[in-house]
């Protein structure tokens, strides 16, 4: 994948503005990320949150948003722990409330997080709207399976691939090791206009988009779940109010691993 934004001199103005308001100190990396999204024509279609050192303040109760879509910051609830990323625990019901995202007929979401590949506990609601499997939830991203324990995302040899139910849905995944920790790039896309489209969890389509009443897109969304919250360390979360193609996801993934995620060992 070409990276023409790296040839630009200076810091992108939108990246500079983000660094000033968020306390991020790694301006070059943030600039490369912002210019890369613009090169993919996705800057205006992205709301993102990044939690690695140098890419945010790394302290406090605010998760600053970077992206051209959405300017309202997220709020940390119940004290997630800053460190190498942001750690949330189910026992303390920790999460980030990101505010109300615009309504859309389709959506794509991704998280980059560390979850041990040997986990046998389903990590619900890594990212999505209110509640995941609750009556209010319309979409959420999960890790692992209630049926077989270990996640199909596990394993250092997994490349970034696309799988799922043909044109109706699917998941993109990439994973790699950083020292003794396992970071995963997990993503999904869906179109609410397709009644049979369901979200993908460890080889099974489990949950449909509702088309009206509870669960329509445009509600407040969460990193970490209010209902059945996960335990994980988060490096980033991304939201797009559109359905990304396989090629677009590949571009976003390669951009992330070469900029914000360059030290995570993603494959």
Backbone as a ProteinNet text record, in pm:
[ID]
protein_1_A
[PRIMARY]
XXXXXXXXXXXXXXXXXXXXXXXXXXXXXXXXXXXXXXXXXXXXXXXXXXXXXXXXXXXXXXXXXXXXXXXXXXXXXXXXXXXXXXXXXXXXXXXXXXXXXXXXXXXXXXXXXXXXXXXXXXXXXXXXXXXXXXXXXXXXXXXXXXXXXXXXXXXXXXXXXXXXXXXXXXXXXXXXXXXXXXXXXXXXXXXXXXXXXXXXXXXXXXXXXXXXXXXXXXXXXXXXXXXXXXXXXXXXXXXXXXXXXXXXXXXXXXXXXXXXXXXXXXX
[TERTIARY]
85	0	88.5	62.5	141.5	105.3	200.5	177.5	223	153.5	198.9	198.2	115.8	111.3	242.6	325.7	453.2	549.5	524.4	614.5	582.3	468.8	429.5	513.8	552.2	629.9	537.2	583.9	504.6	397.4	325.5	220.5	85.2	2.7	-131.4	-206.8	-277.1	-346.4	-450.2	-522.2	-621	-552.8	-438.4	-362.6	-307.4	-260.3	-208.7	-318.8	-437.1	-548.6	-585	-583.8	-612.7	-508.6	-381.6	-275.2	-288.2	-323.3	-335.7	-448.5	-560.6	-673.1	-665.7	-593.4	-592.1	-470.8	-364.3	-240.4	-150	-184.2	-98.5	34.3	142.5	275.7	341.2	291.8	351.3	283.3	318.6	250.3	276	394.7	424.9	337	323.2	238.5	93.5	45.8	-92.2	-112.2	-12.8	-22.4	-26.3	57.4	56.5	-78.5	-136.9	-268.4	-376.3	-377.9	-479.9	-463.3	-340.3	-317.2	-351.5	-325.7	-360	-509.4	-586.7	-732.9	-782	-722.8	-761.2	-726.1	-612.1	-574.3	-668.2	-730.3	-829.3	-969.6	-982.3	-1111.4	-1205.3	-1149.3	-1228.4	-1220.3	-1147.8	-1134.9	-1270.6	-1353	-1484.1	-1582.5	-1543.4	-1630.6	-1579.2	-1493.4	-1432.1	-1442.8	-1480.9	-1464.1	-1374.9	-1262.9	-1168.4	-1122.4	-1079.6	-1025.8	-901.3	-788.9	-664.5	-609.2	-558.6	-527.2	-381.3	-297.1	-157.2	-80	28.5	108.9	155.4	151.5	190.5	78.8	-27.1	-137.9	-259.4	-248	-352.8	-285.1	-361.6	-302.1	-255.1	-321.6	-285.2	-323.7	-415.6	-462.8	-596.9	-667.6	-792.6	-913.2	-1026.6	-1154.1	-1213.9	-1133.5	-1182.1	-1108.2	-1184.1	-1127.5	-1150.6	-1045.7	-1059.5	-1079.1	-1166.9	-1203.2	-1116	-1063.8	-989.4	-1059.5	-1096.7	-1169.2	-1254.6	-1287.2	-1364.9	-1513.7	-1559.1	-1702.6	-1766	-1694.6	-1759.9	-1664.7	-1708.8	-1616.9	-1637.6	-1746.9	-1774.3	-1685.4	-1619.1	-1528.4	-1604.1	-1537.5	-1592.7	-1560.4	-1637.4	-1619	-1590.1	-1480.9	-1448.7	-1541.3	-1597.2	-1692.7	-1637.3	-1641.4	-1598.4	-1448.3	-1371.5	-1227.2	-1147.4	-1160.3	-1064.2	-921.5	-825	-687.3	-599.5	-535.5	-440.9	-308.2	-245.3	-114.6	-68	-23.2	3.3	-130	-207	-345	-435.9	-562.8	-662.3	-726.5	-710.3	-760	-895.1	-991.7	-1124.5	-1152.3	-1214	-1244.3	-1393.7	-1440.1	-1582.2	-1625.3	-1537.3	-1573.6	-1610.2	-1546.9	-1573.9	-1666.7	-1721.7	-1816.7	-1762	-1638.7	-1572.3	-1598.1	-1615.6	-1640.6	-1620.6	-1629.7	-1628.1	-1759.5	-1828.2	-1947.2	-1903.4	-1926.2	-1873	-1971.1	-2092.6	-2190.9	-2275.7	-2369.5	-2462.4	-2398	-2392.4	-2337.6	-2452	-2425.7	-2529.9	-2596	-2725	-2796.6	-2740.7	-2742.9	-2690.2	-2750.8	-2759.4	-2815.2	-2715.5	-2589.1	-2484.8	-2378.8	-2296.8	-2190.3	-2075.7	-1956.4	-1837.9	-1769	-1723.9	-1656.4	-1534.7	-1437.7	-1317.8	-1261.8	-1198	-1118.5	-983.5	-883.7	-752	-728.9	-713.4	-704.4	-621.9	-581.9	-506.8	-599.7	-616.4	-691.3	-609.3	-579.1	-500.4	-566.5	-488.5	-545	-600	-560.5	-607.9	-736.9	-793.3	-912	-1026.8	-1100.3	-1219	-1344.4	-1329.6	-1442.9	-1482	-1607.7	-1656.5	-1641.3	-1577	-1562.9	-1668.1	-1781.4	-1892.5	-1865	-1927.5	-1945.6	-1815.5	-1714.8	-1591.4	-1617.2	-1706.2	-1740.5	-1875.8	-1964.1	-2094.3	-2190.1	-2317.3	-2414.9	-2461.6	-2556.6	-2593.6	-2631	-2553.3	-2597.4	-2570.5	-2529.6	-2501.3	-2622.5	-2633.4	-2743.2	-2870.5	-2871.8	-2993.1	-3094.9	-3215.9	-3320.2	-3292.8	-3200.6	-3171.6	-3056.1	-2974.2	-2854.7	-2883.7	-2811.3	-2824.7	-2696.8	-2581.3	-2459.4	-2352.9	-2270.1	-2159.5	-2056.8	-1934.2	-1821.6	-1777.9	-1759.2	-1727.9	-1599	-1541.3	-1422.1	-1448.6	-1428.1	-1447.4	-1585.6	-1611.8	-1740.1	-1791.3	-1920.1	-1980.4	-1979.6	-1963.7	-1975.7	-1843.1	-1735.7	-1610.7	-1495.5	-1522.8	-1417.2	-1317.9	-1211.3	-1105.2	-1156.4	-1109.3	-1157.1	-1091.6	-1167.6	-1110	-1012	-1009.7	-915.8	-776.9	-765.8	-640	-538.6	-412.6	-306.7	-218.8	-88.3	1.8	11.6	-36.4	-21.6	-138	-240.4	-354.3	-313	-330.3	-308.6	-433.7	-425.6	-545.8	-630.7	-747.2	-831	-974.1	-1054.5	-1196.2	-1275.2	-1374.1	-1458.5	-1597.9	-1690.8	-1827.6	-1925.7	-2042.8	-2152.3	-2155.4	-2056	-2051.5	-2063.5	-2154.6	-2171.4	-2257.4	-2309.6	-2404.4	-2340.8	-2217.2	-2156.9	-2021.3	-1959.6	-1833	-1746.9	-1632.2	-1538.3	-1400.5	-1328.1	-1188.3	-1107.5	-996.8	-920.5	-771	-695.4	-551.4	-498.4	-391.4	-341.7	-190.6	-130.2	13.4	58.9	181.7	234.4	314.5	303.1	395.8	448.6	573.1	631.7	543.9	493.5	413.1	263.5	227.6	87	39.2	-91.1	-150	-243.4	-208	-294.6	-370.5	-496.3	-583	-647.9	-656.9	-736.1	-862.2	-975.7	-1102.3	-1200.5	-1267.7	-1355.8	-1474.8	-1581.4	-1697.5	-1770.8	-1849.5	-1931.3	-2068.4	-2168.8	-2303	-2391.3	-2493	-2589	-2727	-2788	-2915.6	-3027.1	-3006	-3110.1	-3122.9	-3028.5	-3033.5	-3085.2	-3209.1	-3267.3	-3188.2	-3120.5	-3049.5	-2909.6	-2869.9	-2734	-2724	-2628.9	-2610.5	-2463.4	-2436.8	-2298.3	-2226.4	-2098.2	-2015.1	-1941	-1958.6	-1887.3	-1834.7	-1705.7	-1640.8	-1709.3	-1735.9	-1791.8	-1942.6	-2008.2	-2153.3	-2211.7	-2316.4	-2390.6	-2497.5	-2494.4	-2577.2	-2681.8	-2662.6	-2751.1	-2780.1	-2907.7	-2947.6	-2959.5	-2944.3	-2978.2	-3129.2	-3183	-3323.9	-3339.6	-3457.5	-3481.3	-3567.4	-3620.4	-3700.2	-3704.5	-3763.4	-3780.9	-3645.3	-3637.2	-3511.5	-3402.3	-3284	-3169.1	-3129.1	-3199.3	-3156.1	-3026.5	-2946.9	-2822.2	-2850.8	-2758.6	-2774.4	-2785.5	-2783.4	-2785.5	-2644.2	-2635.4	-2504.5	-2432.8	-2302.8	-2226.6	-2120	-2065.1	-1976.4	-1854.6	-1741.3	-1622.1	-1620.9	-1638.5	-1671.2	-1821.3	-1881	-2025.8	-2086.6	-2202.9	-2279.1	-2340.2	-2387.1	-2438.8	-2330.9	-2300.7	-2196.8	-2065.8	-2005	-1883.5	-1766	-1666.6	-1549.7	-1439.6	-1336.7	-1211	-1102.5	-1043.6	-945.9	-869.4	-751.5	-674.5	-690.9	-738.8	-772.2	-661.4	-624.7	-530.8	-602.9	-717.5	-790.8	-929.6	-1017.8	-1150.5	-1185	-1251.8	-1286	-1431.9	-1497.2	-1635.9	-1649.9	-1719.9	-1751.4	-1901.1	-1974.4	-2117.7	-2145.3	-2071.5	-2085.6	-2030.9	-2062.7	-2013.3	-1884.7	-1774.7	-1647.1	-1635.2	-1577.2	-1550.4	-1427.2	-1402	-1282	-1157.4	-1154.4	-1038.1	-1020.8	-1131	-1121	-1069.8	-1121.2	-1072.6	-923.5	-881.4	-739	-656.1	-706.4	-635.6	-628.9	-740.8	-743.3	-648.8	-651.6	-565.2	-417.6	-378.5	-238.3	-196	-285.2	-254.7	-236.1	-326	-315.1	-184.9	-153.2	-34.7	94.9	92.4	213.9	220.3	113.2	112.6	80.9	-44.8	-82.2	-40.5	-48	-18.6	117.4	211	339.1	420.4	394.7	471	397.3	283.4	202.7	234.1	311.8	344.9	233.4	136.8	31.5	91.7	33.4	89.2	50.4
-119.3	0	124.2	216.2	337.9	429.7	508.5	599.6	740.4	804.8	935.4	1042.9	1025	1128.2	1142.7	1038.4	1046.2	1145.4	1176.9	1268	1414.4	1440.5	1577.6	1631	1756.8	1817.1	1884.9	1899.1	1966.2	1876.3	1930.4	1857.3	1897.4	1799.9	1827.9	1918.8	2021.4	2114.3	2047	1948	1878.5	1794.9	1736	1661.3	1755.5	1871.7	1969.4	2014.3	2038.8	2081.2	1972.3	1845.7	1735.2	1728.9	1740.7	1733	1844.9	1962.9	2075.7	2055	2001.6	1986.2	1858	1757.5	1627.4	1605.8	1682.6	1658.9	1556.8	1509.9	1415.2	1481.6	1407.6	1462.5	1408.4	1296.3	1236.1	1294	1416.6	1488.1	1425.7	1372.5	1313.8	1192.6	1105.1	987	1028.4	1123.6	1168.3	1231.1	1305.4	1367.1	1262	1159.1	1051.7	980.4	958.3	893.3	979.1	1106.5	1195.9	1208.6	1227.1	1238.8	1107.9	996.7	868.9	851.6	888.8	882.5	972.6	1089	1179.1	1118	1050.7	984.5	871.9	809.4	704.1	760.5	891.4	960.4	918.7	896.7	852.7	948.4	1057.7	1149.1	1202.3	1244.9	1300.3	1192	1066.2	953.9	877.8	939.5	866.4	943.5	872	918.3	815.3	859.6	765.6	808.8	710.9	734.7	649.2	708.6	634.8	654.2	546.8	546.1	515.6	502.9	471	595.9	577.9	692.3	776.6	906.4	999.4	1034.3	951.9	973.8	1035	1058.2	1120.3	1169.7	1230	1278.8	1164.2	1048.4	934.1	949.3	1039.4	1061.2	1132	1134.6	1208.2	1125.3	1192.3	1123.9	1154.9	1209.8	1245.7	1164.5	1108.3	1041.9	1134.7	1200.8	1298.6	1228.8	1284.2	1226.5	1284.7	1197.4	1242.8	1189.8	1279.8	1244.1	1360.2	1362.7	1472.6	1458.1	1341.3	1315.1	1378.7	1377.9	1388.7	1456.1	1561.4	1639.5	1624	1559.7	1547.3	1440.4	1471.4	1376.6	1270.3	1156.9	1052.5	1077.3	1013.9	1028.6	893.7	884.6	761.6	747.3	627.7	601.4	491.8	514	417.8	390.5	485	482.4	377.5	362.3	278.3	325.3	234.2	262.4	295.1	411.3	448.5	375.9	340.5	277.8	264.3	146.8	121.5	87	187.5	171	199.6	170	196.6	64.9	26.6	-101.8	-83.7	-165.8	-166.4	-305.3	-311.7	-440.2	-455.8	-577.6	-606.7	-591.1	-629.9	-626.2	-485.3	-385.2	-246.8	-175.4	-251.6	-195.8	-68.6	-76.5	40.3	49	170.5	189.9	337	366.9	504.2	530.4	635.7	681.1	786.3	759.8	846.8	952.5	952.9	1049.4	993.2	1071.6	1026.4	1038.6	927.3	922.3	936.9	999.9	1025.2	896.7	907.1	794.1	761.3	635.9	593.2	458.9	432	305.3	191.8	225.6	124.7	176.8	86.1	127.7	28.8	78.1	-4.8	37.1	-60.1	-30.6	-121	-74.5	-153.7	-117.7	-214	-187.2	-254.2	-195.3	-256.6	-277.9	-403.5	-428.7	-552.8	-565.5	-680.9	-769.6	-891.8	-994.8	-1122.5	-1190.9	-1314.3	-1413.9	-1475.4	-1568.7	-1693.5	-1719.2	-1838.9	-1815.2	-1694.2	-1666	-1759.1	-1803	-1885.3	-1808.5	-1681.5	-1599.1	-1507.4	-1513.4	-1425.5	-1280.3	-1199.4	-1056.3	-981.2	-955.7	-888.7	-740.7	-684.2	-539.6	-460.8	-504.5	-427.8	-287.9	-279.1	-150.1	-164.4	-71.4	-74.5	19.3	7.5	94.8	33.4	92.9	55.8	-90.6	-166.8	-293.2	-419.1	-412.8	-537.3	-625.8	-727	-821.8	-773.8	-654.8	-604	-566.3	-535.8	-500.2	-366.9	-288.5	-158	-166	-268.1	-273.1	-304.1	-240.7	-274.4	-332.9	-302.7	-360.4	-356.9	-458.7	-462.4	-564.2	-543	-626.2	-709.8	-840.4	-933.8	-1009.5	-1067.3	-1150.6	-1282.8	-1394	-1524.7	-1578.8	-1697.7	-1762.5	-1823.7	-1812.8	-1878	-2029.3	-2074.1	-2217	-2291.4	-2230.2	-2306.7	-2239.3	-2131.6	-2072.1	-1993.4	-2056.9	-1982.8	-1915.5	-1797.2	-1719.3	-1763.6	-1753.8	-1782.3	-1674.1	-1561.7	-1456.5	-1486.1	-1583.5	-1608.1	-1672.5	-1654	-1719.7	-1620.6	-1629.1	-1529.9	-1535.4	-1643.7	-1655.6	-1595.8	-1544.9	-1488.6	-1363	-1361.8	-1237.8	-1151.6	-1035.2	-952.1	-1008.1	-1061.1	-1127.9	-1080	-1119.2	-1084.7	-1213.7	-1230.6	-1349	-1311.6	-1403.2	-1372.8	-1423.6	-1365.6	-1414.4	-1341.4	-1363.1	-1304.1	-1153.3	-1101.7	-957.1	-901.6	-987.7	-942.3	-907.7	-931.7	-897	-962	-948	-1014.6	-942.5	-997.5	-938.4	-933.1	-832.4	-824.6	-845	-912.9	-938.2	-933.3	-891.9	-895.1	-907.7	-977.7	-992.2	-1008.3	-985.1	-1001.9	-988.2	-1025.3	-1019.3	-891.7	-837	-733.8	-782.3	-823	-883.6	-1000.5	-995.8	-1106.7	-1080.6	-970.1	-934.8	-960.2	-982.3	-1008.9	-894.3	-820	-713.4	-762.5	-729	-770.6	-648.9	-650.7	-552.2	-624.4	-589.6	-657.6	-557.6	-594.6	-498.6	-569.1	-493	-545.2	-433	-471.8	-377.5	-437.9	-354.1	-404.6	-300.1	-347.3	-261.6	-291.5	-192.4	-215.6	-241.3	-206.7	-225.6	-370.6	-454.8	-596.5	-675.8	-723.5	-787.9	-907.3	-979.4	-1099.8	-1070.2	-945.5	-914.1	-918.3	-993.3	-1005.9	-988.3	-957.5	-936.4	-1067.7	-1062.9	-1182.2	-1202.7	-1320.8	-1353.6	-1496.1	-1509.7	-1640.3	-1742.6	-1705.8	-1799.8	-1807.3	-1731.2	-1737.5	-1597.8	-1586.5	-1461.9	-1465.1	-1370.2	-1379.5	-1270.6	-1155	-1044.6	-958.4	-929.4	-853.6	-705.3	-625.9	-484.9	-471	-402.7	-364.8	-250.2	-235.3	-128.3	-17	-35.8	69.6	47.4	142.9	133.8	120.2	39.5	26.6	-28.7	22.7	-35.1	29.5	132.3	194.8	270.7	283.2	356.8	502.7	566.2	705.4	726.6	617.6	629.7	651.5	669.9	679.8	546.4	553.1	429.8	424.8	305.2	280.8	201.1	235.8	152	79	-50.7	-124.8	-119.2	-222.6	-230.2	-196.3	-131.1	-108.2	-239.5	-320.7	-453.6	-555.2	-647.5	-748.7	-684.9	-598.8	-530.1	-626.5	-590.8	-675.6	-643.4	-726.9	-696.2	-698.8	-583.8	-575.6	-445.3	-442.4	-319.9	-270.1	-148.1	-91.8	0.7	-14.7	76.9	182.4	145.7	239.9	186.6	276.1	239.5	332.5	278.5	355.1	333.5	439.7	431	501.3	435.8	493.8	476	580.7	567.6	520.5	420.4	365.1	224.2	148	11.3	5.7	-21.8	-27.6	-157.8	-146.8	-265.4	-336.6	-455.5	-528	-445.7	-382.9	-302.9	-182.8	-120.2	-6.7	-50.7	-164.5	-213.3	-246.1	-305.6	-336.4	-208.4	-102.2	24.5	83.5	79	130.7	50.9	-81.8	-166.2	-136.5	-133.1	-107.7	31.5	128.1	261.8	258.9	191.9	187.1	120.9	5.6	-67.9	6.6	97.9	172.4	309.2	348.4	479	461.4	471.1	462.4	330.7	222.3	90.3	36.1	123.1	75.3	-3.9	12.4	-58.8	-179.8	-216.3	-323.9	-461.1	-468.2	-597.3	-659.5	-580.6	-635.3	-689.1	-797.2	-862	-788.5
0	0	0	-92.5	-96.8	19.3	61.4	173.4	134.4	38.7	-9.2	97.7	203.7	306.9	381.9	379.2	449.7	382.7	256.6	186.7	215.2	278.6	308.8	424	413.1	520.8	619.3	741.9	842.6	901.1	998.5	1068.3	1010.6	982.1	930.9	1029.4	982.2	1072.8	1162.1	1109.5	1192.3	1299.9	1265.7	1366	1472.1	1429.6	1525.6	1621.5	1568.5	1653.7	1753.3	1707.9	1799.7	1910.6	1875.5	1976.3	2079.4	2034.3	2126.7	2226.7	2180.7	2274.1	2355.7	2306.8	2374.3	2463.5	2442	2515.1	2450.1	2329.1	2257.4	2223.1	2238.9	2214.2	2087.9	2035.4	1916.2	1792.1	1760.3	1653	1516.2	1495.3	1365.4	1339.4	1436.6	1418.7	1397.3	1477.4	1460.4	1322.8	1276.4	1144.7	1034.5	1046.2	946.8	944.7	1063.5	1071.6	1004.8	1036.5	980.4	829.6	783.6	640	568.5	634.9	574.8	557.9	661.3	649.3	536.8	524.7	415.9	280.8	273	149.6	111.2	211.1	187.3	170.1	173.5	163.7	276.1	396.7	511.2	630.3	617.8	731	775.6	682.1	716.7	757.7	741.3	776.3	897.4	976.3	1087.4	1218	1322	1459.8	1527.2	1582.8	1641.2	1778.7	1856	1990.1	2003.7	2041.2	2054.5	2195.2	2254.6	2397.9	2429.5	2328.8	2354	2396.5	2473.4	2517	2398.3	2415.9	2311.1	2215.5	2213.9	2121.6	2190.7	2319.5	2400.3	2528.2	2617.2	2741.9	2830.3	2820.8	2903.7	3048.4	3075.8	3211.9	3204.7	3316.5	3322	3282.9	3266.7	3242.9	3106.9	3015.5	2882.4	2776.7	2682.3	2565.2	2446.1	2401.4	2294	2159.8	2079.1	1950.5	1840.7	1753.5	1637.2	1512.9	1423.8	1303	1258.2	1130.4	1077.1	1094	1143.5	1154	1275.6	1387.3	1517.4	1613.8	1679	1761	1910.8	1953.2	2095.8	2157.3	2266.7	2330.2	2407.4	2430.2	2514	2660.6	2747	2891.5	2954.5	3031.3	3102.7	3222.8	3239.1	3346.3	3437.5	3566.2	3668.8	3667	3615.8	3634.8	3561.5	3427.3	3354.5	3381.7	3371.8	3412.2	3292	3295.7	3191.4	3212.3	3102	3104.4	2961.6	2923.5	2781.7	2717.6	2686.8	2646.3	2764.5	2749	2852.7	2892.7	3019.1	3067.5	3135	3091.6	3151.3	3205.6	3321.3	3382.5	3400	3374.7	3390.4	3535.1	3628.5	3770.6	3815.6	3755.1	3792.5	3694.8	3598.1	3500.8	3436.2	3387	3330.2	3179.6	3130.6	2988.2	2952.9	2823.6	2774.6	2703.3	2740.6	2669.6	2568.7	2439.9	2335.6	2289.1	2339	2292.8	2180.9	2132.2	2029	1892	1821.7	1687	1587.3	1474.8	1376.5	1328.9	1296.5	1240.8	1102.9	1068.1	939.8	903.4	774.3	729	742.6	763.4	776.1	871.1	921.8	1012.2	1006.2	1037	1051.6	1180.2	1258	1383.7	1398.1	1474.9	1500.5	1636.3	1701	1819.4	1802.3	1864.5	1875	2023.2	2063.8	2207.2	2234.7	2360.8	2406.4	2486.5	2438.5	2509.6	2497.6	2606.9	2596.1	2501.8	2414.6	2318.1	2384.3	2507.8	2577.7	2655	2646.4	2726	2689.6	2789.1	2766.2	2805.3	2832.5	2873.6	2758.7	2719	2614.4	2657.1	2574.4	2601.7	2520.6	2584.7	2518.7	2499.3	2399	2387.4	2396.5	2320.9	2316.2	2261.1	2165.3	2105.7	2038.9	2063.1	1999	2066.9	2029.4	2092.1	2222.4	2285.8	2422	2435.1	2507.1	2560.8	2483.4	2356	2287.4	2274.3	2357.5	2346	2415.1	2471.6	2534.9	2428.7	2471.7	2376	2308.2	2363.8	2306.3	2207	2216.1	2134.6	1989.7	1898.2	1757.1	1700.2	1756.9	1704.5	1811.8	1814.4	1908.8	1861.9	1905.2	1864.8	1983.6	1961.8	2069.3	2037.8	2140.2	2125.1	2193.9	2121.2	2181.5	2154.8	2202.7	2180	2308.5	2330.7	2445.8	2429.5	2305.6	2278.4	2289	2238.4	2235.7	2307.9	2380.2	2461	2379.4	2332.6	2266.1	2139.7	2115.9	2003	1873.9	1765.5	1634.9	1592.2	1663.3	1629.3	1684.3	1772.6	1841.2	1747.6	1778	1703.4	1631.5	1649	1592	1440.9	1377.4	1232.8	1156	1226.4	1155	1078.9	945.4	871.4	878.3	819.6	811	698.5	730.6	631.9	643.4	546.7	545.5	533.5	620	611.9	655.5	641.8	680.4	577.7	575.1	493.2	360	278.2	146.3	149.5	68.4	59.4	170.8	255.7	356.6	490.4	505.8	634.4	648.3	762.9	782.5	881.5	903	998.1	935.1	965.3	928.6	1054.9	1045.2	1166.8	1137	1232.4	1223.2	1363.4	1383.3	1519.4	1517.9	1630.9	1640.6	1783.5	1809.5	1945	1967.6	2086.5	2132.6	2266.4	2268.9	2388.9	2434.7	2557.7	2608.4	2596.2	2531.5	2519.4	2377.2	2365.2	2234.9	2198.6	2094.7	2046.4	1923.9	1918.4	1809.1	1745.2	1613.3	1540.6	1496.1	1555	1528.7	1470.8	1363.1	1297.9	1235.1	1215.1	1144.6	1075.3	973.1	898.7	878.1	869.9	846.3	783.3	713.6	646.4	700.4	765.5	830.1	730.1	603.7	503.6	459.4	498.5	460.2	579.1	575.9	694.5	744.7	655.1	698.2	749.6	743.1	787.4	939.2	990.8	1134.2	1166.3	1291.7	1330.3	1357.6	1340.6	1334.6	1465.3	1523.2	1646.7	1638.1	1620.3	1624.6	1534.7	1410.9	1315.7	1314.6	1399.1	1405	1389.8	1307.9	1300.7	1408.1	1500	1619.8	1634.7	1577.4	1611.5	1490.2	1466.5	1349.1	1379.2	1275.5	1284.7	1292.4	1389.3	1382	1282.7	1226.9	1130.4	1186.5	1307.5	1368	1518.1	1590.9	1736.2	1803.9	1912.2	1985	1895.8	1912	1846	1716.1	1668.8	1545.4	1569.9	1465.4	1478.2	1510.3	1574.7	1609.6	1758.9	1835.1	1980.3	2032.8	2163	2225.1	2209.7	2179	2166.9	2275.1	2293.7	2406.2	2362.3	2420	2415.2	2548.2	2544.5	2664.5	2683.6	2736.2	2739.8	2873.6	2869.4	2991.7	3039.5	2945.3	2975.9	2939	3028.8	3005	2958.1	3037.5	2993.8	2980.4	2898.8	2879.6	2979.1	2980	3046.9	2940.4	2911.4	2803.8	2813.8	2750.9	2736.3	2593.4	2579.5	2449.3	2400.5	2273.2	2209.6	2127.4	2067.5	1983.2	1954.9	1912.4	1863.8	1748.6	1646.5	1527	1491.6	1445.3	1400.3	1265.6	1171.9	1041.6	1016.8	978.5	953.5	811.3	771.5	638.8	642.4	543.3	538.8	457.8	522.3	452.9	374.9	256.6	176.4	229.3	176.9	216	184.1	67.6	29.3	121.5	159.9	252.2	388.6	439.3	568.2	559.6	447.9	433.1	437.5	374	377.3	516.7	590.4	727.1	815.5	799.9	882.3	856.7	729	697.3	744	732.7	783.3	934.1	1005.4	1151.4	1194.6	1135.9	1181.2	1149.1	1053.6	1020.1	1087.2	1157.9	1224.1	1372.4	1410.3	1551.9	1614.8	1538.9	1594.4	1557.5	1523.3	1470.8	1572.3	1702.7	1805.3	1862.2	1804	1861.7	1804.1	1697.3	1640.6	1560.4	1511.6	1427.2	1298.8	1249.1	1130.7	1004
[MASK]
+++++++++++++++++++++++++++++++++++++++++++++++++++++++++++++++++++++++++++++++++++++++++++++++++++++++++++++++++++++++++++++++++++++++++++++++++++++++++++++++++++++++++++++++++++++++++++++++++++++++++++++++++++++++++++++++++++++++++++++++++++++++++++++++++++++++++++

